[in-house]
Structures are given as structure tokens and as C-alpha cells.
Amino acid sequence: MTLCVLAKQPQIVFVLLELMVGRLRELPRRWRSLAIVVLPGLVLSPLWVIGVSADVAAWRVREGHNYPAEHFDPLWKLSYMWEHPYHFPLAAWTALRDWGAPLWPELIGILGWQDIPLRPWTYLMLTVLLLLMPLEKLPLDAATRARVAVMTGLAALSYIVIVYLIFFLTYTPLDSPHVLGVQGRYFVIALPVSAIFFASLINSNCRVAHPR
């Protein structure tokens, strides 16, 4: 879990998956094991950000423009968000609405420097396969399956929000109508969690009928 959290900052939300292990009412009894799994990542992740100065190459956006430096300062941007709470949600929604279409091919795979797309039918075929993958009956009782659905759904949604939030705080000037810098490949890590979420909701095997 610690290596997962330190690999990419948005992956800190995956500590939520530890809550699937047991019932929530059992947390007071298993808080020690929960702390051993979760705390190292929660402590080391912000220290890692401070150590590398949270460098996301914002100079690429600032180059050739006269954007104020504070537009790329996460602490200043957080104080701005406190005074303007709707700015980030609107910028993220605009990015998803206007720029969301290219994200899925990027997630499937665009080679080179994002300039060598695959054949169009490849994206369709891989999309169908990804949709079929969650069609699996989970060997869980109803209560456990509900807990798994809640935690995996919350983790996947939180991951998407944090990806956009990080790029808003460190990469997006205030006069941009949408969040800059987000690419589809950033969401590959969330596919397994999303698959478990849909599997827990559907809970049905994908069976092929054979003629007798």
C-alpha cells in the first residue's frame, strides 16, 4: 500500500480499499492493523511532495505567457478555492465535457508522443473487452458485496477528482476555462478498481450459450 501511494500522488485514495477487509463496526478492534497498512503512505506521501517540490513542469504553461507565479502555487490556489468554491468544479466539468472525448483513446493507448493512434477498430474492440471484464459473479454475501461496491466506487471517483484537483492546483492558470494537463493514461490505474465496482453491482457471470 505504501509503494502504491508513493508511486503517484492521486493513488493516496487507494488506502480506502483497506476498509473492504472487514465490517466498519469492527474498526475499533482492528485499528492497529489498519494503521500499519495506511499510516506509512499517509505520512510519507506529503513528505515526498515537499521533497520533490511538487514539480509537474508548470513552466510549460507559463512559457511565453505572463501568468502570475501564484497561479501555480498550490497553497495560494487552495486559499483562492476557499473564497471561490465553484471555480474548480466548473473548470473540471468543462474539461470533462469539452476535452473528455480524447481521454478514452489515450487511456486505451496512443503511441509515440501522443501522435500515433491505433486503428479505430482497436479502440472499439478493447472497449468492449473492458466492459465484459466486470461480468463476474463475486463469491461474497450481500453485505460484503455492498461494502466492496461502496469502497471501490468511492476510491475510483475520488481518484478522478484528485487527478483534476492536482492539475488545477499546480498546472492551470486562473483564466483557463478548463483544467489543463490531464491525460487519459493517468486513469489506467483506476481500471481494476472500477472493474471490481461494476462486478459488485452487476454480480453476474458472462456465459455463452452452447447449442445442445
NORPE-V657234 format. One record per pair of residues at least 12 apart in sequence whose C-alpha atoms are under 10 Angstrom apart, sorted by the first residue. I is the first residue (numbers start at 1). J is the second residue. D is the distance in Angstrom with one decimal. If there is no record, write none. Layout:
I;J;D
I;J;D
//
This chain:
1;14;7.9
1;15;7.0
1;17;9.6
1;18;9.1
1;36;9.9
1;37;6.5
1;38;7.1
1;39;9.7
1;40;8.5
1;41;7.0
2;15;8.9
2;36;9.8
2;37;7.5
2;38;7.4
2;39;8.4
2;40;6.0
2;41;4.4
2;42;8.2
2;43;9.5
2;44;8.2
2;45;8.6
3;40;9.5
3;41;7.6
3;44;10.0
3;45;9.8
4;41;8.2
5;38;9.4
5;40;9.2
5;41;5.6
5;42;7.9
5;44;8.7
5;45;6.7
6;40;9.8
6;41;6.7
6;42;9.2
6;44;7.4
6;45;5.7
6;46;9.3
6;47;10.0
6;48;7.6
6;49;9.4
7;45;9.1
8;45;9.0
8;163;9.8
8;186;9.5
8;189;9.9
9;45;7.0
9;46;8.6
9;48;9.2
9;49;8.1
9;54;9.7
9;159;9.6
9;162;8.6
9;163;8.4
9;166;8.6
10;45;10.0
10;158;8.5
10;159;5.8
10;160;8.2
10;161;8.8
10;162;5.6
10;163;5.8
10;164;9.4
10;165;9.3
10;166;8.0
10;186;9.4
10;187;9.9
11;41;9.9
11;45;9.8
11;155;9.0
11;156;9.8
11;158;9.4
11;159;6.7
11;160;9.9
11;162;8.8
11;163;9.1
11;189;8.4
11;190;8.8
12;38;9.3
12;41;7.3
12;42;7.2
12;45;7.7
12;46;10.0
12;155;9.4
12;158;9.6
12;159;8.3
12;162;9.3
13;42;9.7
13;154;8.7
13;155;5.8
13;156;8.3
13;157;9.4
13;158;6.5
13;159;6.1
13;160;9.9
13;162;8.4
14;38;9.4
14;151;9.3
14;152;8.6
14;154;9.5
14;155;6.0
14;156;8.4
14;158;9.0
14;159;8.0
14;190;9.3
14;193;9.0
15;34;9.5
15;37;8.0
15;38;5.9
15;39;9.1
15;41;8.2
15;42;8.5
15;151;9.9
15;155;8.4
16;38;8.7
16;151;6.4
16;152;7.9
16;154;8.0
16;155;6.3
16;158;9.8
17;38;9.9
17;148;8.3
17;150;9.8
17;151;6.1
17;152;6.6
17;153;9.9
17;154;9.2
17;155;7.2
17;193;9.0
18;33;9.8
18;34;7.1
18;35;10.0
18;37;7.8
18;38;7.8
18;151;8.8
19;34;8.2
19;147;8.4
19;148;8.6
19;150;10.0
19;151;7.1
19;152;9.8
20;144;7.9
20;145;9.3
20;146;9.7
20;147;6.3
20;148;5.6
20;149;9.1
20;150;8.9
20;151;6.6
20;152;8.5
21;34;9.5
21;144;9.1
21;147;9.3
21;148;8.8
22;144;8.3
22;147;8.9
22;148;10.0
23;143;9.0
23;144;7.9
23;147;7.9
24;147;8.9
54;73;9.8
54;74;9.1
54;166;9.8
54;170;8.1
55;170;8.4
55;171;9.7
56;72;10.0
56;166;9.4
56;167;8.4
56;170;7.1
56;171;7.2
56;181;9.5
57;170;8.9
57;171;7.9
58;72;7.2
58;167;9.4
58;170;6.8
58;171;5.2
58;172;8.2
58;173;9.7
58;181;9.4
59;72;9.4
59;171;8.7
60;171;8.9
61;171;7.2
61;172;7.8
61;173;8.3
61;180;8.8
61;181;9.2
62;171;9.0
62;172;9.6
62;173;8.6
67;173;6.9
67;174;8.8
67;175;9.1
68;173;8.3
68;174;9.5
69;173;9.3
70;169;10.0
70;170;9.6
70;173;9.0
70;174;9.8
71;168;9.4
71;169;7.8
71;170;7.7
71;171;8.2
71;172;7.3
71;173;5.3
71;174;6.4
71;175;9.4
72;167;9.4
72;168;8.5
72;169;6.4
72;170;4.7
72;171;6.0
72;172;6.9
72;173;6.8
72;174;9.1
73;169;6.9
73;170;6.2
73;171;9.0
74;165;9.9
74;166;8.4
74;167;9.7
74;168;8.7
74;169;4.9
74;170;5.7
74;171;9.3
75;169;8.2
75;170;9.5
76;169;8.7
77;168;8.5
77;169;5.8
77;170;8.2
77;172;9.9
77;173;9.6
77;174;9.0
78;168;9.9
78;169;7.3
80;169;10.0
80;174;9.7
81;169;9.4
87;168;9.9
87;174;8.6
87;177;9.1
87;178;9.5
88;164;8.7
88;165;7.5
88;168;7.1
88;169;9.0
88;174;9.5
88;177;9.7
88;178;8.6
88;179;8.1
89;161;9.3
89;164;9.4
89;165;9.1
89;178;9.5
89;179;9.6
90;177;8.1
90;178;7.6
90;179;9.2
91;164;9.1
91;165;9.8
91;168;8.2
91;172;9.5
91;174;9.4
91;176;7.9
91;177;5.7
91;178;4.1
91;179;5.5
91;180;9.1
92;161;8.4
92;164;6.4
92;165;8.1
92;167;9.8
92;168;8.2
92;177;8.9
92;178;6.0
92;179;5.6
92;180;9.2
93;164;9.8
93;177;9.8
93;178;7.6
93;179;8.7
94;177;7.0
94;178;5.3
94;179;7.8
95;164;9.0
95;177;8.1
95;178;4.9
95;179;5.8
95;180;7.8
95;181;10.0
95;182;8.7
96;164;9.7
96;178;8.6
96;179;8.9
96;182;9.9
97;178;9.5
98;178;8.6
99;178;8.7
99;179;9.5
99;180;9.7
99;182;9.4
99;183;9.8
100;182;9.6
100;183;9.3
100;184;8.6
101;184;9.6
102;183;8.4
102;184;7.4
103;182;8.3
103;183;6.0
103;184;4.1
103;185;7.7
103;186;9.3
103;187;9.0
104;123;8.7
104;127;9.0
104;183;9.1
104;184;5.9
104;185;8.5
104;187;9.3
104;188;10.0
105;117;8.0
105;118;8.7
105;120;9.3
105;122;9.7
105;123;6.6
105;124;9.5
105;127;9.4
105;183;9.9
105;184;7.3
105;185;8.9
106;123;9.8
106;183;6.8
106;184;4.6
106;185;5.6
106;186;9.0
106;187;9.5
106;188;9.5
107;123;9.7
107;183;7.8
107;184;4.3
107;185;4.4
107;186;7.4
107;187;6.7
107;188;6.1
107;189;9.9
107;191;9.7
108;122;8.9
108;123;6.6
108;124;9.7
108;126;7.3
108;127;7.9
108;130;9.8
108;184;8.0
108;185;7.6
108;187;9.9
108;188;8.2
109;122;9.7
109;123;8.4
109;184;8.6
109;185;7.4
109;188;9.8
110;184;9.6
110;185;9.0
114;183;9.8
130;191;8.7
130;192;10.0
130;195;8.3
131;195;8.4
131;198;9.2
132;195;9.4
132;199;9.8
132;205;9.7
132;206;7.4
133;192;9.6
133;195;7.0
133;196;9.4
133;198;9.4
133;199;8.3
133;205;9.8
133;206;8.7
134;192;9.2
134;194;8.5
134;195;5.0
134;196;6.6
134;197;8.1
134;198;5.8
134;199;4.5
134;200;8.3
134;201;9.3
134;202;7.9
134;203;8.4
134;204;8.7
134;205;8.7
134;206;8.8
135;195;8.7
135;196;9.6
135;198;7.9
135;199;5.8
135;200;9.2
135;201;9.6
135;202;6.9
135;203;6.8
135;204;5.6
135;205;5.2
135;206;5.3
135;207;9.0
136;195;9.6
136;196;9.1
136;198;9.2
136;199;5.8
136;200;8.4
136;202;7.9
136;203;5.9
136;204;5.3
136;205;4.4
136;206;6.5
136;207;9.5
137;199;7.0
137;200;7.8
137;201;9.7
137;202;7.9
137;203;4.4
137;204;4.6
137;205;5.1
137;206;8.6
138;196;9.1
138;199;7.1
138;200;6.7
138;201;9.8
138;202;9.4
138;203;6.0
138;204;8.0
138;205;8.8
139;200;9.9
139;203;9.1
140;200;8.9
140;203;9.5
142;200;9.4
144;200;9.4
145;196;9.9
145;197;9.3
145;199;9.3
145;200;5.7
145;201;8.0
145;203;8.8
146;197;9.6
146;200;7.2
146;201;8.0
147;200;9.2
148;193;10.0
148;196;7.9
148;197;7.1
148;199;9.7
148;200;6.9
148;201;9.3
149;193;9.7
149;194;9.4
149;196;7.5
149;197;4.9
149;198;7.6
149;199;8.3
149;200;5.5
149;201;6.6
150;197;7.8
150;200;9.3
150;201;9.7
151;193;9.3
151;196;10.0
151;197;8.2
152;190;9.6
152;192;9.4
152;193;5.7
152;194;6.7
152;195;8.9
152;196;6.9
152;197;5.3
152;198;9.1
152;200;9.2
153;193;7.7
153;194;6.8
153;195;9.6
153;196;8.6
153;197;5.6
153;198;8.4
153;200;9.9
154;193;9.7
154;194;9.7
154;197;9.2
155;190;8.5
155;193;7.5
155;194;8.6
155;197;9.5
156;187;9.2
156;189;9.5
156;190;6.0
156;191;8.3
156;192;9.3
156;193;6.4
156;194;6.1
156;195;9.8
156;197;8.5
157;190;9.1
157;194;9.0
159;186;9.9
159;187;8.3
159;189;9.4
159;190;7.4
160;186;9.1
160;187;7.5
160;190;8.4
163;181;9.9
163;182;7.5
163;183;9.7
163;186;7.9
163;187;8.6
164;178;9.9
164;179;6.7
164;180;8.5
164;181;8.8
164;182;6.9
165;179;8.4
166;179;9.6
166;181;9.9
166;182;9.5
167;179;6.6
167;180;6.5
167;181;6.5
167;182;6.9
168;180;7.1
168;181;8.8
168;182;9.5
//
